[in-house]
């Protein structure tokens, strides 16, 4: 009897355990379902809110853009209502940028194994930096250290010079010169790459025919300037037969073709950078004069001459065109050397040329004023390093005469007065 009762009790407990197990499973299943539902609802609201937020952001962006567009349209309307005015800008030009071995050795820092030319320009960089546009002529290559840095007769210069030219405000460099192929087409190409990296616009040498057919255009205060550049030759170095496009030679057919292409872009001004003339001659030759006339008649407004390594005369002229109309023209036959370590007479004298140019309301262009800053390439032989620097002649003379700079010797003062007289005799 007791045994049967114990058996029944065990069955009851077993059934109860089974019931509890079923309830437990049901509860777990229910909780899991509720959790899944909760997560689904949370995800739904998350994406709904995100979508609403993105929609709000997009709406805000559209409102901002619409407001900006409305403001621009309003400003444009206001500008239309204002009377148009004449626009004047200053163009500065510098001469041949040369680099002899004495120059890059002077700039070499053995501690850092690098070249720093910045000290050369400290005394004159104010003028090049403050010009609205500054144009120079590159008389060397940046063919790379692997090729080996070199001086005359085949130049190759440390790349750092390019970046320091940019730092002093040089905007455009003409590269068609007699030293452009000193290190072959590879050197010419790498020079272009370095100038591109330094963010200096350039023209006259090219890596492709497509590039040669492009016109360099620069905008200054909204005024559109086109540039062309040509050289008399390459020092007898042959231009690769399959790369005749790589350098612009002085050829009237090519010049007219490129000037006409420039005119198609309707520039306000065309500037020709000409590598021409006789070395070390302080007056232009007849060929330069004839080419200047050709350039003016075909649409060029300003001619910047380089190559002779000394200054040659400049003039502003009234150019009469074939149709009887007239325009202002300006030519400087040679800007001399900007930097170099040449020692022949006049080769260390140069200028920073300044032209004040105005575009008038009627579209006409006038050259209102031209002047120059006389400079001198000084070499302090008492120093071991950083001996070479450009001197502002007028400022240095003034500082001596007014007891501002006691470091200037009387002999150097007298030398600068002599150099200034030479510059004035050439340029007037």
C-alpha positions as MATLAB code, in Angstrom:
seq = 'XXXXXXXXXXXXXXXXXXXXXXXXXXXXXXXXXXXXXXXXXXXXXXXXXXXXXXXXXXXXXXXXXXXXXXXXXXXXXXXXXXXXXXXXXXXXXXXXXXXXXXXXXXXXXXXXXXXXXXXXXXXXXXXXXXXXXXXXXXXXXXXXXXXXXXXXXXXXXXXXXXXXXXXXXXXXXXXXXXXXXXXXXXXXXXXXXXXXXXXXXXXXXXXXXXXXXXXXXXXXXXXXXXXXXXXXXXXXXXXXXXXXXXXXXXXXXXXXXXXXXXXXXXXXXXXXXXXXXXXXXXXXXXXXXXXXXXXXXXXXXXXXXXXXXXXXXXXXXXXXXXXXXXXXXXXXXXXXXXXXXXXXXXXXXXXXXXXXXXXXXXXXXXXXXXXXXXXXXXXXXXXXXXXXXXXXXXXXXXXXXXXXXXXXXXXXXXXXXXXXXXXXXXXX';
ca = [
       0.000    0.000    0.000;
       2.757    2.387    0.941;
       4.776    1.280   -2.026;
       1.906    2.180   -4.356;
       1.519    5.552   -2.712;
       5.232    6.298   -3.090;
       4.961    5.327   -6.719;
       2.026    7.641   -7.262;
       3.886   10.500   -5.513;
       6.887   10.003   -7.758;
       4.633   10.132  -10.815;
       3.020   13.323   -9.544;
       6.435   14.978   -8.998;
       7.580   13.826  -12.431;
       4.439   15.256  -14.048;
       4.877   18.480  -12.102;
       8.513   18.742  -13.223;
       7.355   18.219  -16.773;
       4.748   20.976  -16.393;
       7.373   23.353  -14.950;
       9.724   22.542  -17.833;
       7.000   23.295  -20.380;
       6.200   26.596  -18.654;
       9.888   27.498  -18.545;
      10.267   26.836  -22.273;
       7.160   28.842  -23.026;
       8.454   31.744  -20.955;
      11.840   31.684  -22.708;
      10.162   31.538  -26.102;
       7.885   34.403  -25.170;
      10.765   36.547  -23.914;
      12.784   35.774  -27.044;
       9.854   36.744  -29.256;
       9.324   39.952  -27.301;
      13.042   40.706  -27.560;
      13.009   40.153  -31.321;
       9.952   42.375  -31.639;
      11.621   45.056  -29.482;
      14.802   44.954  -31.571;
      12.806   45.136  -34.793;
      10.864   48.140  -33.501;
      14.108   49.788  -32.355;
      15.740   49.230  -35.746;
      12.668   50.584  -37.500;
      12.654   53.774  -35.459;
      16.433   54.132  -35.743;
      16.356   54.117  -39.517;
      13.203   56.199  -39.576;
      14.825   58.837  -37.385;
      18.064   58.638  -39.395;
      16.113   59.089  -42.604;
      14.263   62.012  -41.074;
      17.606   63.498  -39.944;
      19.189   63.055  -43.359;
      16.138   64.565  -44.943;
      16.441   67.498  -42.557;
      20.143   67.880  -43.367;
      19.495   67.731  -47.108;
      16.727   70.284  -46.727;
      19.094   72.542  -44.769;
      21.805   72.151  -47.410;
      19.345   73.012  -50.150;
      18.216   76.066  -48.230;
      21.823   77.186  -47.736;
      22.629   76.648  -51.420;
      19.492   78.502  -52.456;
      20.366   81.359  -50.141;
      23.937   81.426  -51.461;
      22.715   81.419  -55.053;
      20.285   84.227  -54.283;
      23.095   86.254  -52.700;
      25.363   85.682  -55.721;
      22.600   86.694  -58.093;
      21.926   89.760  -55.994;
      25.629   90.683  -55.961;
      25.811   90.175  -59.728;
      22.838   92.457  -60.207;
      24.417   95.063  -57.945;
      27.682   94.851  -59.911;
      25.773   95.353  -63.142;
      24.192   98.449  -61.703;
      27.603   99.871  -60.734;
      29.475  101.899  -63.333;
      32.360   99.901  -64.851;
      35.840  101.228  -64.046;
      39.340  101.065  -65.464;
      41.582   98.344  -64.024;
      45.335   98.847  -63.516;
      47.932   96.253  -62.596;
      51.719   96.113  -62.253;
      53.811   93.658  -64.255;
      57.386   93.109  -63.080;
      60.034   91.423  -65.215;
      63.465   90.043  -64.335;
      66.286   88.810  -66.538;
      68.300   85.617  -66.931;
      68.216   83.248  -63.968;
      71.608   81.556  -64.168;
      73.354   79.269  -61.703;
      77.089   78.711  -61.963;
      78.866   76.143  -59.799;
      80.132   78.959  -57.570;
      76.508   79.851  -56.867;
      75.237   76.405  -55.912;
      78.415   75.678  -53.940;
      77.805   78.936  -52.070;
      74.245   77.797  -51.305;
      75.237   74.294  -50.147;
      74.705   73.402  -46.480;
      76.869   70.428  -45.507;
      74.994   69.926  -42.217;
      71.704   69.240  -43.995;
      73.164   68.145  -47.345;
      70.847   70.621  -49.075;
      70.912   73.835  -51.084;
      69.363   77.070  -49.860;
      69.397   80.073  -52.222;
      66.913   82.176  -50.241;
      69.540   84.550  -48.821;
      70.385   85.706  -52.361;
      66.992   87.416  -52.708;
      66.464   88.913  -49.237;
      67.326   92.450  -50.336;
      65.013   92.621  -53.359;
      62.185   90.118  -52.819;
      59.840   92.900  -51.680;
      59.575   94.101  -55.288;
      58.897   90.719  -56.864;
      56.435   89.707  -54.164;
      54.350   92.882  -54.377;
      53.993   92.904  -58.177;
      50.630   91.723  -59.476;
      52.519   89.378  -61.806;
      56.258   88.695  -62.090;
      57.895   87.199  -65.208;
      61.457   85.852  -65.533;
      63.680   83.805  -67.833;
      65.185   80.453  -66.824;
      68.729   80.035  -68.130;
      69.440   76.613  -66.629;
      67.835   73.180  -66.234;
      66.523   71.149  -63.298;
      67.638   67.782  -64.654;
      68.129   66.193  -61.230;
      70.932   65.347  -58.836;
      71.498   61.956  -60.466;
      72.663   63.651  -63.651;
      75.108   65.754  -61.648;
      74.922   69.475  -60.977;
      76.951   71.455  -63.473;
      77.871   74.904  -64.690;
      78.904   76.386  -68.022;
      78.686   75.185  -70.752;
      75.849   72.781  -69.805;
      73.866   73.912  -66.793;
      72.036   71.764  -64.243;
      70.888   73.326  -60.974;
      69.482   72.013  -57.654;
      65.683   71.923  -57.642;
      65.497   74.126  -54.547;
      66.146   77.203  -56.686;
      62.786   76.695  -58.422;
      60.900   76.657  -55.130;
      62.726   79.727  -53.874;
      61.840   81.581  -57.071;
      58.216   80.762  -56.309;
      58.684   82.014  -52.749;
      59.847   85.439  -53.972;
      56.790   85.800  -56.182;
      57.890   84.637  -59.638;
      54.712   83.642  -61.487;
      55.887   82.889  -65.033;
      59.193   81.614  -66.452;
      60.141   81.522  -70.115;
      62.174   78.370  -70.770;
      62.960   78.539  -74.505;
      66.627   79.454  -74.353;
      69.972   78.317  -75.640;
      70.540   76.181  -72.528;
      67.145   74.416  -72.545;
      68.609   71.198  -74.003;
      71.831   71.236  -71.974;
      70.822   67.873  -70.462;
      68.889   66.571  -73.432;
      65.168   66.014  -73.799;
      65.045   64.172  -70.448;
      66.538   67.182  -68.714;
      64.122   69.494  -70.511;
      61.187   67.299  -69.457;
      62.263   67.080  -65.827;
      62.697   70.860  -65.706;
      59.049   71.174  -66.726;
      58.052   68.693  -64.000;
      59.935   70.641  -61.340;
      58.357   73.939  -62.388;
      54.929   72.310  -62.320;
      55.575   71.023  -58.824;
      56.778   74.461  -57.730;
      53.564   75.948  -59.168;
      55.372   78.273  -61.575;
      53.723   78.746  -64.979;
      56.117   78.257  -67.881;
      56.298   78.293  -71.658;
      58.692   77.820  -74.553;
      59.635   74.164  -73.956;
      57.249   71.234  -74.078;
      56.938   67.492  -73.472;
      54.440   66.939  -76.282;
      53.129   68.525  -79.461;
      49.774   68.929  -77.749;
      51.412   71.063  -75.053;
      53.236   73.158  -77.642;
      49.924   73.996  -79.289;
      48.481   75.369  -76.054;
      48.704   79.076  -75.230;
      49.761   80.076  -71.740;
      47.065   82.334  -70.305;
      47.262   84.181  -66.993;
      44.578   86.323  -65.381;
      45.511   89.383  -63.347;
      42.685   91.346  -61.742;
      40.387   89.880  -64.361;
      42.657   90.969  -67.231;
      43.525   88.141  -69.622;
      47.217   87.891  -70.607;
      48.593   85.521  -73.269;
      52.295   84.608  -73.455;
      54.545   83.382  -76.279;
      58.266   82.543  -76.089;
      61.026   81.847  -78.655;
      64.802   81.348  -78.761;
      67.384   81.878  -81.485;
      68.906   78.412  -80.907;
      70.220   75.752  -78.525;
      74.015   76.222  -78.589;
      74.391   73.721  -81.407;
      72.683   70.915  -79.466;
      70.484   69.020  -81.908;
      66.769   68.951  -81.268;
      65.610   65.288  -81.383;
      64.194   64.611  -84.852;
      61.030   63.052  -83.416;
      60.592   65.833  -80.839;
      60.769   69.037  -82.835;
      57.899   70.278  -80.662;
      60.056   70.397  -77.532;
      61.308   73.975  -77.996;
      60.066   77.084  -79.789;
      62.688   78.481  -82.156;
      62.506   81.947  -83.667;
      60.679   81.274  -86.911;
      58.209   83.781  -88.315;
      55.780   81.098  -89.523;
      55.678   79.433  -86.104;
      55.471   82.780  -84.328;
      52.568   83.984  -86.447;
      50.765   80.668  -86.057;
      51.039   80.764  -82.273;
      50.204   84.463  -81.978;
      47.109   83.917  -84.127;
      46.133   80.985  -81.881;
      46.570   83.248  -78.865;
      44.396   85.952  -80.457;
      41.613   83.417  -80.979;
      41.316   83.250  -77.191;
      40.646   87.007  -77.137;
      43.266   88.061  -74.580;
      43.529   91.657  -73.459;
      47.330   91.618  -73.792;
      49.902   89.435  -75.577;
      53.449   89.293  -74.151;
      56.369   87.862  -76.123;
      59.446   86.599  -74.256;
      62.320   86.692  -76.760;
      65.689   84.969  -76.293;
      67.745   86.857  -78.860;
      70.549   89.326  -79.504;
      74.327   89.372  -79.154;
      75.934   88.392  -75.884;
      77.574   91.224  -73.899;
      76.356   93.918  -76.289;
      74.542   96.790  -74.570;
      72.635   97.790  -77.720;
      70.204   95.761  -79.781;
      71.020   94.575  -83.275;
      68.999   95.050  -86.464;
      67.525   91.543  -86.286;
      66.044   92.290  -82.873;
      64.535   95.509  -84.176;
      63.018   93.767  -87.212;
      61.584   90.969  -85.069;
      60.131   93.515  -82.640;
      58.321   95.235  -85.530;
      57.055   91.858  -86.756;
      55.741   90.957  -83.305;
      54.005   94.302  -82.774;
      52.355   94.173  -86.194;
      51.051   90.675  -85.556;
      49.395   91.440  -82.239;
      52.046   91.433  -79.508;
      51.817   94.316  -77.020;
      54.874   93.819  -74.797;
      58.279   92.290  -75.629;
      60.626   91.107  -72.868;
      64.090   90.351  -74.223;
      66.765   88.126  -72.668;
      70.034   86.305  -73.491;
      72.758   88.981  -73.956;
      73.567   88.815  -70.170;
      73.721   92.617  -70.099;
      71.070   95.303  -70.217;
      69.914   96.717  -73.534;
      67.640   99.727  -74.220;
      63.902   99.830  -73.701;
      61.175  101.986  -75.166;
      57.475  102.597  -75.092;
      56.121  103.275  -78.558;
      52.884  103.999  -80.344;
      52.375  101.143  -82.783;
      50.472  101.900  -85.989;
      48.800   98.791  -87.385;
      48.002   98.006  -91.039;
      44.400   99.154  -90.635;
      45.594  102.569  -89.418;
      44.674  102.018  -85.780;
      47.227  102.593  -83.037;
      48.088  100.965  -79.752;
      50.667  101.170  -76.986;
      53.658   98.888  -77.308;
      56.673   98.304  -75.087;
      59.972   96.537  -75.697;
      63.049   95.988  -73.586;
      65.669   94.349  -75.771;
      67.492   92.717  -72.860;
      66.845   92.547  -69.126;
      70.413   91.396  -68.431;
      71.222   88.810  -65.766;
      69.008   88.491  -62.734;
      71.365   86.129  -60.896;
      74.678   84.770  -62.122;
      78.377   84.731  -61.281;
      79.618   86.219  -64.521;
      82.329   88.841  -64.158;
      82.481   90.641  -67.490;
      81.543   94.316  -67.425;
      77.790   94.992  -67.085;
      76.962   91.311  -66.363;
      76.316   91.946  -62.646;
      74.094   94.973  -63.307;
      70.399   94.436  -63.857;
      66.928   95.747  -63.073;
      63.492   94.738  -61.918;
      61.321   96.278  -64.623;
      57.884   97.574  -63.595;
      55.078   98.318  -66.049;
      51.793   99.906  -64.958;
      49.170   98.655  -67.392;
      45.515   99.705  -67.558;
      42.527   98.106  -69.201;
      39.993  100.841  -69.830;
      36.233  100.582  -69.822;
      36.181  100.596  -73.626;
      38.511   97.558  -73.656;
      41.617   99.447  -74.773;
      44.976   98.816  -73.113;
      47.491  101.502  -72.188;
      50.965  101.298  -70.689;
      50.753  104.226  -68.307;
      54.152  104.139  -66.703;
      57.394  102.199  -66.774;
      60.289  102.365  -64.372;
      62.814  100.045  -62.804;
      64.650   99.074  -59.639;
      68.417   98.946  -60.323;
      69.988   95.823  -58.783;
      73.505   94.444  -58.519;
      74.768   90.884  -58.015;
      77.168   91.340  -55.105;
      79.846   88.857  -54.071;
      81.380   89.334  -50.625;
      84.764   87.648  -50.945;
      85.433   88.053  -47.208;
      82.827   85.411  -46.369;
      83.147   81.638  -46.616;
      79.477   80.961  -47.361;
      76.448   82.882  -48.556;
      78.719   85.368  -50.278;
      76.349   86.228  -53.115;
      73.277   88.394  -52.845;
      71.271   90.829  -54.919;
      71.657   94.456  -53.862;
      68.999   97.155  -54.185;
      71.365   99.831  -55.508;
      69.277  102.928  -54.765;
      68.373  101.791  -51.264;
      71.967  100.879  -50.413;
      73.265  104.239  -51.655;
      70.564  106.048  -49.675;
      71.389  104.119  -46.497;
      75.054  105.056  -46.811;
      74.414  108.714  -47.518;
      72.006  108.998  -44.588;
      74.166  107.061  -42.088;
      71.575  104.291  -41.793;
      73.898  101.395  -42.572;
      77.439  101.739  -41.259;
      78.462   98.350  -42.660;
      78.704   99.795  -46.159;
      82.230  100.814  -47.045;
      83.043  103.969  -48.953;
      84.585  101.938  -51.772;
      81.463   99.827  -52.152;
      79.313  102.954  -52.067;
      81.393  104.444  -54.889;
      81.230  101.185  -56.834;
      77.420  101.142  -56.615;
      77.245  104.721  -57.843;
      79.336  103.677  -60.829;
      77.100  100.654  -61.521;
      74.000  102.849  -61.259;
      75.451  105.251  -63.785;
      76.105  102.378  -66.195;
      72.483  101.204  -65.894;
      71.126  104.691  -66.462;
      73.358  105.225  -69.494;
      71.970  102.086  -71.123;
      68.318  102.506  -70.219;
      67.988  106.279  -69.964;
];
